[in-house]
């Protein structure tokens, strides 16, 4: 990133990379401005409305007249409510003082990296991973260490163990995984915990899709003995409640010093999470049937997309077990001589009316060429069927 008319930007932005997603999205917005209809499979969002109880909670909060600065760390009654949820659902026995409301899951991740990393520290990122994580490391002058999941997008503890050095500060894991939809098994997660504790390395576990499961069970690493005090787990209401625009999540740790530091960082960055949403979450009891209705719809959409891709000869795809996304490989349709195959695929699909995210956005910038990330949670079944027709038309006509 260059200086602007002689005025220098911070050196932390001089690592020479630009988010690859932006190139495709800029073109997509330009096509939309020209009137082209685009099927949006690029977004990390849902097309469901906010649950009714949450809407009522927001209206009640507005009428309360209590929309002022919130306490640092979050409203005490909400932190207590989350303590009960964590104990019941995640088997995490956290104290309210270690449960910190954040501006979305992103706020918890950014604040954690900012609180833990010094220049030269190393962060083990299991790839593929959500693209901002790399930049969270680079902004703090830390070094991302890329460790690939296996061919089924499962973690291999031995690969993590081999990547540990004297400079390793954090191991980052994400389950259910964005972009692959994989769920990490308990045995592998237990090994990660063992590696972290033995090497005195922090563990950052990112779990925003915990309630969107199609197969298997979600297991939180912080439920294991000794891990809560050496870890941060980030959660979000965005995915479970289809509430991405409310921007509220929470981070959980059993380390008192780290909890105080996270509050300090948040105080300087945002002065807390919006009071309106916190009050609504305190008063709202969301019907589990409403959450299950959304989950079932996501599963139906996932199955439709997966079966359609499976019938497209040449496409390789691991079936998602949770989350919003699928991460198929279309590289067999693209000649090896073509550079930037993920961009080539994404650009070709965009011209045909489907927006996707190039696979190389989810790793070291070299891996996952030929892959693209597809979001099925934002589309109805007819839109998914239409997208599949476009895939078939685009790739069957590929030279």
N, C-alpha and C positions, 0 to 999 in steps of 0.2 A: 504494500500500500504506500503510495508515494506522497510527498509533501504537497501542499496546496499553495501555489504562488509564494513559495519561500517559507511558509509556516509549516513546521514539522508536526506530524502526528506522533503519538506515543510509539516507541520502538516495539511495544508488544504486538503491534499490528503490522510489523514488517516481515512476517514469516512467509510472505509471498504467495499465500493461498486465498482464494475466494470460494465461498460455498458454491459447489457445483449445481445445487438445486436452483439457484437464482437464474442461471442461464435459460433453463427450460421454462421457469415460471414467467420470466420477462417476456419471452416469446408467446407464451400462452395468453397473457394479459393483452398483448398486442393483437393477437388473433380474435380474442373476445371483443375488443374495441371495434374491430372491423365487422363484427356481427356473426362470427363463426361460433357455432355451439360446440362446447367442449364437455366431454364426460370427465368429471374430476375424480381420478383415482390417485391423485398425488397428495391429497390432504390427509392429515392425521386427525380427522374429525368424524362425527356421526351426523346423520340426518334426522335423528330423533329429537323431539322437543324435551325441555326440562321437565322432570317429574312434577305433577300437580302439587304435591305437598311442599316441594321446594319453592314453587311459585307463590304459594300461600305464605310460606315463611318469609319470603322477600317482602311481600305486601305488608305483613305484620311488622317486620323490622322497620319499614319505611314509616309506618304510622306511629312507631314507638318514640320517635324523636331522639333516639340514642345514637344517631349516625355521626359519631365524633371519632377522634383518634382512638385506636384500640390499644390495649396493653401490649407491651413487647412480649413476643412469644405466642400471643393469642389470648382470647377470652378464657378465663379459668374454667367456666362451665363447659366450653367446647373441648378443652384439653382433657378434662375429666371424662367426657363422653368418649373421646378417642381412646383414652386409656382402657376403658371397658371393651371397646371394639377390638383393640390390639390383643388384649388378653383372650377374648373369646374366639376371634377369627384367626389371628396370626400366631397365637401362643407366645406372644412377646410380652414380657412383664415389665413394662416401662413405667416410670413415675411421670406425673404430669409435667414436672420441670424439664423433662427430657423429650417432651412432645411439643414441637415448635411449628406453628402455622407459617406457611410460606406462600409466596405469590406463584401459585401453580407448582407442579413438580419441578419445573425448570428453576424456580427460585431456590428450592432445597438443594438441587444439584450444584448450581453456581455458588451458593453460599458455602457449601461444604468444601468444594475445591479451593475456594478463596481462603477458607479458614485453615486448610491443611497443607497447601503446597508452597514450597520455596523454590527459587530458581535452581534448576538442575535435578529436581526430584523426578522420579519415574512413576508413571501411572500405567498399570496393566489394563488395557482395554480389550475385552473379548469382542472380536469382530465376526460378523457384522454388528454394528452398533448405531444408535441414533446419532446423526451427524454432528450436532452441537458439542458432543462430549469431547471431541478432539480439540475444538477451539477453547473449551473451558481449560484444558491443560495448557495449550499454547499461550493463552492470555496471561497465565501465571508463570510463564517461562519454565514450565515443566515439560518433560519429554514423554509423549505417548509411546508405550510399548505395545505393539499390536500382536495379539495372540488369537489365532483363528479357531473358531469352533470347528467341529468335524463336519463331514459331508452331510450329516443329518442335522446340522446346526445344534449339536449338543456339546457341552463343555467337556474338555479333557483335562482333568486336574494335573496330569503330568506335564502338559504344555505350559501351564501356569507355573508349576514348580521350576521348570527349566528357565523361565523368564525372570525369576526373582534375582535381584542383585542387591548390593549394599545400598543402592540409591532408591530402591523401590519403596514408595510411600503409600500407595493406594492400589487395591484391586477393585475394579468396577465390574459388577455383574448386573444383568437385566433379564428378569424372567417374570411373565412371558416376554419373549424377546421381540423387540422392534429392530429390524424389519421382518424377521423370519417366521414369527409366530411359534417358535419352539418354547418348550417348558423344560427347565432343568430339573433333573431328578434329585431326590433327597440325598442319595448316596454321594453323588458328585458334589453337591453343595456342602455336605459335611466335610469332604476332602478340601474344598476351598477354605472353609473355616479353619481347618487344621493348619493349612499352609499359612494363612494370615496370622494366626496366633503364634505359631512356631517362629515366624520370621518378624514378628512385631510390626506387621503391616496393617494399616487401616483397610476395612472393607466398606465399600459403598454399594449398597444394593438398591436398585431402582425398580419399583414394583407398581407402576400405575395401572397395569392391566390385570391385577390380581383377581378381579371379579368376572373377567371375560374369558372363560375356559370352555373348551369344547371336548377335551379329553385329558385325563389325568388330574392331578391335584397341584395346587400352588403351595410351595413351602418357603417360609421366610427364614433366611439364614440367621437373623438376630434372635430366633427362638432357641438356638443352640447354646449350651452352657458357655459362659465367658465371652460370647461374641457381642452382646449388646453394648458392653463397655468399650469395645474396640471397633465400633462400626457406626455407620449412619444408614438408615433405611428411609427412602423417600417414597411417598404415596401421593396420590392425586384424586380429587373428586371429578376431574374433567372427563375421564373415560367412563367410569361407573355410572355417573349421573347425566352423561351427555351435556356437560356443563363447561365446555372448554373456555367460553368467554368470561366466566366468573373469576377465573384465575385464582384458584385456591387449592393448596395441597398442604402436606405436612412432612416434617423430617423427624426421625426418632433416633435417639441415642441414649445410652446409659452412662456416658462420660460427662460428668458435671462441667469440667473445664471446656470441653468442646461445645456443650449446650450453651454455655454463657457466651462463647465466642460467636456461635451462629446467631445468637440474638444481637450481639454487638454489630456484626456485619449487616444484618437485616435493618437495624436501626439507622445505619449510615446510608443504606441503599434505598429503602422504601418507607421507613417509619411504620412498618407493620402491614398486615393484610387487611383489605377493606372490611370495615365493621359490618356493613350491610350483609355480606355473604356469611360472615361468621355468626351473626345473630340468627340468620335463616337456618343455618346448619344446626344451631343449638335447639331451635324450636321444631324442626321438621323431623318426622319419623317416616322415612321413605318406605313405601310398601315394597317388600321383597319381590312380590309378584310382578311389579312394574319393572324392576331390574332384570328379573328372569325373562320377561317378555322381550326386552331388548336383546338379551344374550341369545335367546333362541332365534331371533331374527338375524343376528349376526352370523350364527352358525349356519342357518339356511343359506344366506348369501355366500358364505365361505364355501359351502359344499357345491353350490351352483358354479361358482368361479373355478374351483379346483377340478370338478368333473369336466368342465368345458376345456380347461387348459390341458387336462390329461388326454383328451381326445385329439389335441393338436399335435400331430407327430413331430418330434424334434424338440419339444419343450420339456425341460426337466424342472420339476417342482416338488419340494418337500411340503407335505400337507401341514398347515398350521394347526396347533393344538390350543391356541389362545390368541387374544389380541385382535387388532384391526387389520392386519396386513398379511400379504403373501409375497414371496420373494423368488419368482420363477427365473429360470435361465433360458434366454432366447438365443444364445450365442451360436447354436448350430445353424441358424438361418443367415448368419453374417460371415462373409469371407474373412479368414484370418488376417489378410492384408489390410483390412479396414482398421484404422486407429480410432480409439475412443468408441468401442462398440456399444457401450451403455448409452452414450450420448446419441449415437447413430439410431439406436432402437427407439429411445425416447423421442427424438426429433421426428422420426418417421411416423410414430404413432400419433404424435401431436398434430402433424399435418392431416392425419385421417380423423382427428377429432377426439382422441383420448389422451389425457395428461397423466403421465407416470413419472416416477423419480428414478434417475439413473442409479444403477447399483453401486457404482464407485463412490457415491456420496456416503456410503455406510461403512467405510473402512479406511485403509491407509492411502487411498487414492489410486491404488494399482489393482487391488483385489476386486472381485465380483464384476469384472468386465463381462458384459452380456446379460447380467441380471438387471431387473427393474423391480421397484417396490410398487405393489398394487394395494390400494385401500378398498376393501369391500364394504366397510361399515357406513359409508356415505352415500351408497347407491341403493335404489330399489332393484327388485329382481329383473324387471324389464330393461333397466339401464345396464345391468351386468350382462344380460343376454346380448344387448346391442354392442357392448364392448367386446364380447367374445367374437361376434361376427366381424368386427373391425380387425381383431387380432388375426383371425383366419384369412381375411382378405389381404391384410398387409403382408403377412409372412408367407402365404402360399404363392404370392406374386413376387416374393423377394428373389433377386437374381443371385 
